[in-house]
Amino acid sequence: MNKLSILGVTEDTMFVAGGRLAFFQLMRSLSFVGNFVIVVTNTGASSAQVNITPARMVRLSVPQKRFVAPAFFILKLFTLLPKLIPLTQVVLVNSGYTLPIVVVFAKVFRKKVVVLQHDALSLEYSLRLATSRSRKLTTIIRWISLYPPLKLVDGIISVSNETLKKLKAMGFEKPSFVVGNVVE
Amino acid sequence: MSNDFVVLTISRLEPNKRPFDFLKIATLVKEREKSVRFIWAGDGTLRQSVLKVVKEKGLEYVEFVGKVSNSQKEELLRKARVYISTSESEGFSLTVGEAFLRGLPVIVYDLPIYKEVYDDYPITVKRFDLNEFANKILEVLEHPERFQERVEKAKRFVQNNYSVKAIGERATRAISAILDVKNA
């Protein structure tokens, strides 16, 4: 098996979430089997919980506040991604608000982009789960940043076939593979 | 109090995780088994709402302990007699696998994702049937020996399928295949 040089990008937030843990563990496992892996993320709930050694991690410091944290992280990505993307073979991005910016930068530098999709929720279902008007607004913004950019990625890897089936039902068809999730 | 049976959930406090089902199930179980405590570890947007219900209804046998460290999570898994999830939507359900690895029986709603990821090892109940859920918890607490073999098999299943090495190799093959498709 050829060894790959991979740049991983994921947001972190105030809450620990399964999708994010799956991404960190995936990056760790890719590094464990000999690939060169570097992950860019921001400070958040996973800071004290996640160790992805032997993969390397760059954790960008952002204020721990709703709206402010994503804004700072995206601004910092604008300066960091142009430096890191040219050094890698493929960019692996977690499903989240960083997806559009990562896709754009990867396309500019003619690199392949693969997304890790942990779950797939329709906009209607996501809105049903939103508990307030402001959360409905952020849900819409988040959904737009999560799903339409999938049309532009080169491939999708997922933790389960169930997620890929949901994506297919939502109209997203790309080269897709189920890889599972590290459980320890 | 310290000798109480512990029924554990580790999950974000979000609407799709159905924490209010957790409260109702806890009440149904407590009516028939006095030596039981229900613990939910994890934080989320519903924290204030669930705490309000716990306070208003005097559910002193239910604890929402918030975000926990890895060592606190291990301690909770060690104390627990059974792991449950009231979630209505999952991409993989990492914590179910973690519970199996610690030798715990797991009770969940009959979502297709559990069958795909964990075969027939989780104990499933009809979706949103709170009485059946409570009955299953009582059965596991009263007759743990009935589920011992199932849990042992589940543990081996998780070890074989979701190790760091297995996921790393699977993901490397998947990403390589995506790169090949685009380069062909």
HADDOCK unambig.tbl for C-alpha pairs under 7 A between the chains (distance, minus, plus):
assign (segid A and resid 15 and name CA) (segid B and resid 43 and name CA) 6.51 0.50 0.50
assign (segid A and resid 15 and name CA) (segid B and resid 44 and name CA) 6.56 0.50 0.50
assign (segid A and resid 17 and name CA) (segid B and resid 12 and name CA) 6.93 0.50 0.50
assign (segid A and resid 18 and name CA) (segid B and resid 94 and name CA) 6.84 0.50 0.50
assign (segid A and resid 26 and name CA) (segid B and resid 168 and name CA) 6.86 0.50 0.50
assign (segid A and resid 29 and name CA) (segid B and resid 164 and name CA) 4.96 0.50 0.50
assign (segid A and resid 29 and name CA) (segid B and resid 165 and name CA) 6.27 0.50 0.50
assign (segid A and resid 29 and name CA) (segid B and resid 167 and name CA) 6.21 0.50 0.50
assign (segid A and resid 29 and name CA) (segid B and resid 168 and name CA) 4.25 0.50 0.50
assign (segid A and resid 30 and name CA) (segid B and resid 168 and name CA) 4.40 0.50 0.50
assign (segid A and resid 30 and name CA) (segid B and resid 171 and name CA) 6.84 0.50 0.50
assign (segid A and resid 30 and name CA) (segid B and resid 172 and name CA) 6.50 0.50 0.50
assign (segid A and resid 32 and name CA) (segid B and resid 165 and name CA) 6.89 0.50 0.50
assign (segid A and resid 32 and name CA) (segid B and resid 168 and name CA) 6.76 0.50 0.50
assign (segid A and resid 33 and name CA) (segid B and resid 165 and name CA) 6.42 0.50 0.50
assign (segid A and resid 33 and name CA) (segid B and resid 168 and name CA) 5.78 0.50 0.50
assign (segid A and resid 33 and name CA) (segid B and resid 169 and name CA) 6.54 0.50 0.50
assign (segid A and resid 49 and name CA) (segid B and resid 69 and name CA) 6.61 0.50 0.50
assign (segid A and resid 49 and name CA) (segid B and resid 70 and name CA) 6.30 0.50 0.50
assign (segid A and resid 118 and name CA) (segid B and resid 91 and name CA) 5.22 0.50 0.50
assign (segid A and resid 119 and name CA) (segid B and resid 90 and name CA) 6.81 0.50 0.50
assign (segid A and resid 119 and name CA) (segid B and resid 91 and name CA) 4.40 0.50 0.50
assign (segid A and resid 129 and name CA) (segid B and resid 15 and name CA) 5.62 0.50 0.50
assign (segid A and resid 129 and name CA) (segid B and resid 16 and name CA) 6.62 0.50 0.50
assign (segid A and resid 154 and name CA) (segid B and resid 178 and name CA) 6.92 0.50 0.50
assign (segid A and resid 155 and name CA) (segid B and resid 178 and name CA) 5.85 0.50 0.50
assign (segid A and resid 159 and name CA) (segid B and resid 91 and name CA) 6.84 0.50 0.50
assign (segid A and resid 159 and name CA) (segid B and resid 92 and name CA) 6.13 0.50 0.50
assign (segid A and resid 160 and name CA) (segid B and resid 91 and name CA) 6.59 0.50 0.50
assign (segid A and resid 160 and name CA) (segid B and resid 92 and name CA) 6.25 0.50 0.50
assign (segid A and resid 160 and name CA) (segid B and resid 117 and name CA) 6.99 0.50 0.50
assign (segid A and resid 162 and name CA) (segid B and resid 113 and name CA) 6.08 0.50 0.50
assign (segid A and resid 163 and name CA) (segid B and resid 91 and name CA) 6.14 0.50 0.50
assign (segid A and resid 175 and name CA) (segid B and resid 178 and name CA) 6.40 0.50 0.50
assign (segid A and resid 177 and name CA) (segid B and resid 174 and name CA) 5.94 0.50 0.50
assign (segid A and resid 179 and name CA) (segid B and resid 167 and name CA) 6.13 0.50 0.50
assign (segid A and resid 179 and name CA) (segid B and resid 170 and name CA) 5.59 0.50 0.50
assign (segid A and resid 179 and name CA) (segid B and resid 171 and name CA) 5.58 0.50 0.50
assign (segid A and resid 180 and name CA) (segid B and resid 162 and name CA) 6.76 0.50 0.50
assign (segid A and resid 180 and name CA) (segid B and resid 167 and name CA) 6.46 0.50 0.50
assign (segid A and resid 181 and name CA) (segid B and resid 162 and name CA) 5.99 0.50 0.50
assign (segid A and resid 181 and name CA) (segid B and resid 167 and name CA) 6.53 0.50 0.50
assign (segid A and resid 182 and name CA) (segid B and resid 162 and name CA) 4.92 0.50 0.50
assign (segid A and resid 182 and name CA) (segid B and resid 163 and name CA) 5.57 0.50 0.50
assign (segid A and resid 182 and name CA) (segid B and resid 164 and name CA) 5.59 0.50 0.50
assign (segid A and resid 182 and name CA) (segid B and resid 167 and name CA) 6.36 0.50 0.50
assign (segid A and resid 183 and name CA) (segid B and resid 94 and name CA) 6.49 0.50 0.50
assign (segid A and resid 183 and name CA) (segid B and resid 97 and name CA) 6.05 0.50 0.50
assign (segid A and resid 183 and name CA) (segid B and resid 98 and name CA) 6.07 0.50 0.50
assign (segid A and resid 183 and name CA) (segid B and resid 162 and name CA) 5.47 0.50 0.50
assign (segid A and resid 183 and name CA) (segid B and resid 163 and name CA) 6.36 0.50 0.50
assign (segid A and resid 184 and name CA) (segid B and resid 98 and name CA) 6.09 0.50 0.50
